[in-house]
């Protein structure tokens, strides 16, 4: 199993930046991919960005060119650098890990990101 702990959310003005962190612990050697999802009030949870063990990454169209996902294997941590933030980026951001042969989902507790002037 895997435990995920997120940090780095907060309130930022439009055009500003934030960096989210997700620290993984447990049976991390069986993680296939890690990513970030977000859920705004009244909306479904959606994929923001994902990075696999080979370092390949994918992004939602709405964040391409603004967000960057990266990882530090030595710290077992995945980051989401968010630049040029917009009010529509406001949501609870969740860290996700795809684990094991069945690609089981593990989730962090979520961190609130609010973009407002």
C-alpha positions as CSV (number, residue, x, y, z in Angstrom):
1,X,0.0,0.0,0.0
2,X,0.9,3.6,-0.4
3,X,0.3,6.8,1.6
4,X,0.2,10.2,0.0
5,X,0.6,13.5,1.8
6,X,0.0,16.7,-0.1
7,X,1.1,20.3,0.7
8,X,1.4,23.7,-0.9
9,X,-2.1,24.8,-1.6
10,X,-3.4,28.3,-0.7
11,X,-4.8,31.5,-1.9
12,X,-3.1,33.3,-4.9
13,X,-4.0,36.1,-7.2
14,X,-4.7,35.6,-10.9
15,X,-1.4,35.3,-12.8
16,X,0.4,34.0,-9.7
17,X,2.1,30.8,-9.0
18,X,2.0,27.9,-6.5
19,X,3.8,24.6,-6.2
20,X,2.1,21.6,-4.8
21,X,4.0,18.7,-3.3
22,X,3.0,15.1,-2.8
23,X,5.2,12.8,-0.7
24,X,4.7,9.1,-1.1
25,X,5.5,6.4,1.5
26,X,4.9,2.7,1.9
27,X,5.4,0.3,-1.0
28,X,6.5,3.0,-3.4
29,X,8.5,0.5,-5.6
30,X,5.2,-0.7,-7.0
31,X,3.9,2.7,-8.1
32,X,3.5,2.8,-11.8
33,X,2.5,6.5,-12.2
34,X,1.6,9.5,-10.1
35,X,-0.5,12.4,-11.0
36,X,-2.6,15.3,-9.9
37,X,-6.4,15.6,-10.2
38,X,-8.6,18.4,-9.2
39,X,-12.3,18.9,-8.3
40,X,-14.1,22.2,-8.3
41,X,-17.4,22.6,-6.5
42,X,-20.3,21.0,-8.4
43,X,-17.9,19.4,-11.0
44,X,-16.4,16.0,-11.5
45,X,-12.8,15.2,-10.5
46,X,-10.6,15.7,-13.5
47,X,-7.0,14.8,-14.4
48,X,-4.6,17.7,-14.4
49,X,-1.2,16.0,-15.0
50,X,0.4,12.6,-14.7
51,X,4.0,11.3,-14.8
52,X,5.1,7.7,-15.1
53,X,8.1,5.8,-13.9
54,X,9.9,6.5,-17.2
55,X,9.5,10.2,-16.7
56,X,6.9,10.7,-19.4
57,X,4.1,13.1,-18.6
58,X,0.7,14.2,-19.9
59,X,-1.4,17.2,-19.2
60,X,-4.9,18.3,-19.5
61,X,-5.4,20.8,-22.4
62,X,-6.5,23.5,-20.0
63,X,-3.2,23.5,-18.1
64,X,-0.7,22.8,-20.9
65,X,2.0,25.5,-21.0
66,X,1.2,26.7,-17.5
67,X,1.6,23.7,-15.2
68,X,4.6,21.3,-14.9
69,X,4.7,18.0,-13.2
70,X,8.0,16.7,-11.9
71,X,9.4,14.2,-9.4
72,X,12.3,13.8,-7.1
73,X,12.9,10.1,-6.8
74,X,15.4,10.6,-3.9
75,X,12.6,12.2,-1.9
76,X,9.7,10.1,-3.2
77,X,8.0,13.3,-4.0
78,X,6.0,14.6,-7.0
79,X,5.5,18.3,-7.6
80,X,3.0,20.3,-9.6
81,X,4.4,23.8,-10.5
82,X,1.4,26.0,-11.4
83,X,2.1,29.3,-13.2
84,X,-0.2,31.9,-14.7
85,X,-3.0,30.7,-12.5
86,X,-6.6,31.6,-13.4
87,X,-9.7,31.7,-11.3
88,X,-11.0,28.6,-13.1
89,X,-8.0,26.7,-11.6
90,X,-9.7,27.0,-8.2
91,X,-10.3,23.5,-6.9
92,X,-9.3,20.9,-4.4
93,X,-6.2,19.2,-5.8
94,X,-5.6,15.6,-5.1
95,X,-2.4,13.5,-5.5
96,X,-2.9,10.1,-7.1
97,X,-0.8,7.0,-7.4
98,X,-1.4,4.1,-9.7
99,X,-0.1,1.1,-7.8
100,X,0.6,-2.6,-8.5
101,X,-0.3,-4.9,-11.3
102,X,-4.0,-3.8,-11.3
103,X,-3.0,-0.1,-11.2
104,X,-5.0,0.5,-8.0
105,X,-5.8,4.1,-7.2
106,X,-4.4,5.7,-4.0
107,X,-5.4,9.3,-3.1
108,X,-4.0,12.0,-0.9
109,X,-6.3,14.0,1.4
110,X,-6.5,17.0,-1.0
111,X,-5.3,20.5,-0.8
112,X,-7.3,23.6,-1.6
113,X,-6.1,26.0,-4.3
114,X,-8.0,29.3,-4.6
115,X,-7.2,31.8,-7.4
116,X,-8.9,35.1,-6.6
117,X,-8.2,38.8,-6.4
